Amino acid sequence: MNTDKYEGHSEDEETWSKYANWATERYPRDADEQLIADEQLIADAPLLLAEVKRLREAIADIAINMEAADESYMGGFIEDLRKVIE
């Protein structure tokens, strides 16, 4: 997934709420569970993008350290990976 195409997005929660409201008005449906979930996904998009970037950076750092280490350190790196994704 290329996250570069999202650079420059608004991180303002109010802006994202406006997009969600716009979608609701433009595509009216009964307020069902799917619509509520769609609105929440739109509103949380900046948070999800930040989490993807955080995980990629952490995993890349661990991978670089793994390449430089001998096999006796592998258990520690696996534990580091587990902590990153929790």
C-alpha positions as a printed Julia matrix, in Angstrom:
86×3 Matrix{Float64}:
   0.0     0.0    0.0
   1.44    3.33  -1.03
   0.63    5.79   1.75
   2.33    8.7   -0.07
  -0.89    9.45  -1.93
  -2.44   10.5    1.39
   0.19   13.14   2.18
  -1.33   16.54   2.86
  -4.64   15.2    4.15
  -6.51   17.08   6.84
  -5.91   15.8   10.35
  -8.76   17.86  11.75
 -11.48   15.6   13.19
 -14.14   18.22  12.45
 -13.21   18.15   8.75
 -13.55   14.37   8.65
 -16.92   14.59  10.4
 -18.05   17.0    7.69
 -17.06   14.47   5.02
 -19.0    11.77   6.81
 -22.04   14.05   7.1
 -21.72   15.01   3.42
 -21.71   11.35   2.41
 -24.78   10.71   4.54
 -26.66   13.62   2.96
 -25.55   12.79  -0.58
 -26.33    9.1   -0.3
 -29.27    9.0    2.08
 -30.09    5.66   3.61
 -31.74    4.57   6.74
 -29.35    5.01   9.66
 -28.36    1.38   9.81
 -25.28   -0.27  11.25
 -23.41   -0.23   7.94
 -23.88    3.53   7.51
 -22.71    4.16  11.06
 -19.65    1.96  10.48
 -18.9     3.76   7.17
 -19.09    7.14   8.9
 -16.78    5.95  11.67
 -14.27    4.6    9.15
 -14.21    7.94   7.33
 -13.78    9.82  10.6
 -10.99    7.49  11.77
  -9.06    7.43   8.47
  -6.3     9.79   9.72
  -5.82    7.64  12.82
  -5.62    4.45  10.75
  -3.07    6.03   8.41
  -0.94    7.15  11.36
  -1.04    3.62  12.8
   0.03    2.08   9.47
   2.97    4.48   9.3
   3.93    3.81  12.94
   3.88    0.04  12.43
   5.87    0.2    9.2
   8.55    2.33  10.83
   8.78    0.11  13.9
   8.92   -3.1   11.86
  11.58   -1.63   9.56
  13.7    -0.64  12.58
  13.42   -4.11  14.06
  14.26   -5.73  10.7
  17.4    -3.6   10.39
  18.47   -4.64  13.88
  17.74   -8.3   13.09
  20.0    -8.2   10.04
  22.89   -6.97  12.17
  22.39   -9.46  15.02
  23.37  -13.06  15.49
  20.81  -15.82  16.06
  21.0   -15.64  19.86
  19.12  -12.32  19.76
  16.19  -13.5   17.61
  13.9   -14.2   20.57
  14.24  -10.59  21.67
  13.35   -9.33  18.22
  10.27  -11.52  18.09
   9.19  -10.09  21.45
   9.81   -6.55  20.11
   7.57   -7.31  17.12
   4.81   -8.56  19.41
   4.99   -5.35  21.46
   4.81   -3.17  18.33
   1.59   -4.75  17.1
  -0.24   -4.75  20.42
